[in-house]
Amino acid sequence: MSEKGEVDLTGAKQNTGVWLVKVPKYLSQQWAKATGRGEVGKLRICKKGNMGKAEVSFTLNEELTVIEGIEDKTVSAPRDHPFTMQSVGGQTLAVFTENSSDKIALEGVVVQRAECRPAVSESYMRLKRLQIEESSKPARLSQQLQSPVTNNYKPVANHTYNLEYERKKKEEGKRARADKQQVLDMLFSAFEKHQYYNIKDLVDITKQPVIYLKEILRDIGIYNVKGTHKNTWELKPEYRHYQGEEKTDE
């Protein structure tokens, strides 16, 4: 649309009436192939008697009936398309167009609605059957190879964090849980030598799974989350008994 949002209302001034017609998808596709080649078919309007309803039908040009690309086959589109007429009702519908310079124009107000349907024929039934078969095909098909694949595809190297996870998983699997009292004895013996330990060192000392070891440590120890000895464990005051010069600050 233009910057000023201008709309050409010539169609409204001329009180131009237009028809709004719904057509099958294949018919619009065939019309698109005829761009620049003139007419795409003939529209016939017949009225029976003074009070009779108008009978409308569209006949597709014969050269546009060939449809290619369905199941690698060539099928023919039906030529005859009778219209089913419908009332506009209480709606106000209009048709607008936009040209290459983004100019919007009102072509007219819809005075008649209709649906263009193909006449039931052998060619139409064949077309529909092939369309249904095409749409029901799976996106992927297994195919038998007549010769070996010569391209060499190397597997993607495993990510570092996956390798680390597998290593830790194997180590955990090798460690069997010891009796709790036995683990406590090892922990008390270690804390007699040093006041602070990180969890990795305690795992190496006790050879116990990390989760099991932390369960026991929560009963007898304190985990430091800040300060000089951040991320280390030490014994609760009631369990402390250190050797040498390494004493608690309390």
C-alpha positions in Angstrom: 0.0 0.0 0.0 1.2 3.5 -0.7 2.6 5.7 2.1 -0.5 7.9 2.2 -2.8 4.9 2.2 -4.7 6.1 -0.9 -7.4 3.8 -2.4 -8.7 4.2 -5.9 -12.5 4.3 -5.5 -13.4 4.5 -9.2 -15.0 1.1 -9.0 -17.3 2.3 -6.3 -18.3 5.4 -8.3 -19.1 3.3 -11.3 -21.2 1.0 -9.1 -19.4 -2.0 -10.6 -20.8 -5.4 -9.5 -18.5 -8.5 -9.4 -19.0 -12.2 -8.8 -17.1 -14.0 -6.1 -16.5 -17.6 -7.4 -14.8 -20.5 -5.6 -12.9 -22.8 -8.0 -11.0 -26.1 -7.5 -7.3 -25.9 -6.8 -6.3 -27.7 -10.0 -8.4 -25.3 -12.1 -6.6 -22.2 -10.6 -3.3 -23.9 -11.2 -4.1 -24.6 -14.9 -5.2 -20.9 -15.3 -1.8 -19.8 -14.0 -0.1 -21.7 -16.8 -2.1 -19.7 -19.3 -0.6 -16.4 -18.2 0.0 -14.2 -21.3 -1.7 -16.7 -23.7 -5.2 -15.2 -23.8 -8.4 -16.9 -22.7 -8.5 -19.9 -20.4 -12.0 -21.0 -21.2 -15.6 -19.8 -21.9 -18.3 -18.8 -19.4 -21.9 -19.6 -20.5 -24.9 -18.0 -18.8 -28.3 -19.3 -19.9 -31.7 -18.2 -18.5 -34.7 -20.4 -18.9 -37.9 -18.3 -19.2 -38.5 -14.8 -17.8 -38.7 -16.0 -14.2 -36.2 -18.9 -14.4 -32.9 -19.0 -12.7 -29.8 -18.5 -14.6 -27.7 -21.6 -15.4 -24.0 -20.8 -15.4 -21.2 -23.1 -16.5 -17.5 -22.8 -17.4 -15.7 -24.8 -20.1 -11.9 -25.1 -19.8 -9.8 -24.7 -22.9 -8.7 -28.1 -24.2 -5.0 -27.2 -24.2 -5.2 -26.5 -20.5 -6.7 -29.9 -19.5 -3.3 -31.7 -19.3 -2.1 -32.0 -15.7 1.4 -33.3 -15.2 3.4 -34.4 -12.2 0.9 -36.6 -10.3 2.6 -39.9 -9.7 4.7 -39.2 -12.8 1.6 -39.6 -14.8 -0.3 -37.3 -17.1 -4.0 -37.0 -16.5 -6.7 -34.8 -17.9 -8.7 -32.2 -16.0 -12.4 -32.1 -16.7 -13.5 -29.4 -19.1 -17.1 -28.8 -18.0 -17.7 -27.0 -14.7 -21.3 -26.0 -13.8 -21.8 -23.2 -11.2 -23.7 -23.6 -8.0 -25.2 -20.1 -7.3 -25.3 -18.7 -3.8 -26.8 -15.6 -2.3 -24.6 -12.8 -0.8 -26.9 -12.6 2.2 -26.6 -9.7 4.6 -22.9 -9.4 3.9 -21.2 -6.5 2.2 -18.2 -7.9 0.2 -15.8 -6.0 -2.1 -12.9 -6.9 -4.3 -9.6 -5.0 -4.2 -6.5 -5.2 -6.4 -3.0 -4.0 -5.9 -0.7 -2.9 -8.8 3.1 -2.9 -9.1 3.3 0.6 -7.5 1.4 -0.6 -4.4 -1.7 1.3 -5.4 -4.9 -0.2 -4.0 -8.0 -0.1 -6.1 -11.6 -1.0 -5.5 -12.7 -3.2 -8.4 -16.3 -3.5 -7.3 -18.9 -4.8 -4.8 -19.8 -8.5 -4.7 -23.3 -9.0 -6.1 -23.2 -12.7 -6.6 -21.5 -15.7 -5.0 -21.0 -19.0 -6.7 -19.0 -22.3 -6.6 -17.4 -23.7 -9.7 -17.6 -27.5 -9.5 -16.3 -30.1 -12.0 -18.9 -32.2 -13.7 -18.6 -35.8 -12.6 -16.8 -37.7 -15.3 -14.3 -40.5 -15.8 -11.4 -38.1 -16.1 -12.4 -36.3 -12.9 -12.7 -39.5 -10.9 -9.3 -40.6 -12.2 -7.8 -37.2 -11.2 -9.3 -37.4 -7.7 -8.1 -41.0 -7.2 -4.5 -40.1 -8.2 -4.6 -37.0 -5.9 -5.7 -39.1 -2.9 -3.0 -41.7 -3.6 -0.4 -38.9 -3.9 -1.4 -37.3 -0.6 -1.5 -40.6 1.3 2.1 -41.5 0.3 4.5 -41.6 3.3 7.1 -38.9 3.3 9.9 -41.5 3.5 10.1 -44.8 1.7 12.5 -47.7 2.1 14.4 -48.4 -1.1 16.5 -51.4 -2.0 20.0 -50.5 -3.1 21.4 -52.1 -6.3 25.0 -51.3 -5.5 26.9 -50.6 -2.3 27.2 -47.0 -1.0 30.7 -45.7 -1.7 30.5 -42.5 0.4 32.3 -42.8 3.7 30.4 -41.3 6.5 32.3 -40.9 9.8 30.3 -40.9 13.0 30.3 -37.6 14.9 32.7 -37.5 17.8 31.1 -37.8 21.1 30.8 -34.6 23.1 33.2 -34.1 26.0 30.5 -33.8 28.6 29.0 -37.2 27.5 32.4 -38.8 27.9 32.9 -37.3 31.3 29.4 -38.5 32.3 30.1 -42.0 31.2 33.4 -42.1 33.0 31.8 -41.0 36.3 29.0 -43.5 35.8 31.5 -46.3 35.4 33.4 -45.2 38.5 30.2 -45.0 40.5 29.2 -48.5 39.3 32.5 -50.0 40.5 32.1 -48.6 44.0 30.0 -50.8 46.3 28.5 -49.3 49.4 30.4 -50.2 52.5 28.9 -50.6 56.0 28.0 -47.1 57.4 30.1 -47.6 60.5 33.1 -48.6 58.4 32.6 -45.4 56.4 32.3 -43.3 59.6 35.6 -44.8 60.9 37.3 -43.8 57.6 35.9 -40.3 57.8 36.8 -39.7 61.5 40.3 -41.0 60.8 40.7 -38.6 57.9 39.4 -35.6 59.9 41.9 -36.3 62.6 44.6 -35.4 60.1 42.9 -32.4 58.5 40.0 -30.1 59.3 38.7 -29.4 55.8 38.1 -31.7 52.8 36.3 -31.3 49.5 34.0 -34.0 48.4 36.4 -35.3 45.7 39.1 -36.0 48.3 36.7 -37.8 50.6 35.4 -40.0 47.7 39.0 -41.0 47.0 39.6 -41.8 50.6 36.5 -43.8 51.3 35.9 -45.2 47.7 32.2 -44.7 48.2 29.5 -43.4 45.8 29.1 -39.6 46.1 25.4 -39.7 47.0 25.9 -42.3 49.7 28.9 -40.4 51.1 27.0 -37.1 51.3 24.1 -38.8 53.2 26.6 -39.8 55.9 28.4 -36.5 55.9 25.2 -34.6 56.6 24.9 -36.5 59.9 28.4 -35.7 61.2 29.6 -32.7 59.1 29.0 -29.1 58.0 29.3 -28.0 54.4 30.9 -24.5 54.1 29.2 -22.4 51.4 31.3 -19.3 51.9 34.5 -18.0 53.5 38.1 -19.1 53.2 37.1 -22.8 53.1 34.2 -22.5 50.7 32.9 -25.7 49.2 34.6 -28.0 51.8 33.3 -30.3 54.6 34.3 -30.2 58.2 33.1 -32.1 61.3 30.3 -30.7 63.5 31.7 -29.3 66.8 30.7 -32.3 68.8 32.7 -34.7 66.6 35.9 -32.6 66.3 39.2 -34.1 67.5 42.2 -32.9 65.5 45.9 -33.8 65.6 48.8 -31.5 65.2 48.6 -27.8 64.8 45.4 -27.7 62.6 42.8 -26.6 65.1 39.3 -25.1 64.7 39.1 -21.3 65.0 36.3 -21.6 67.5 
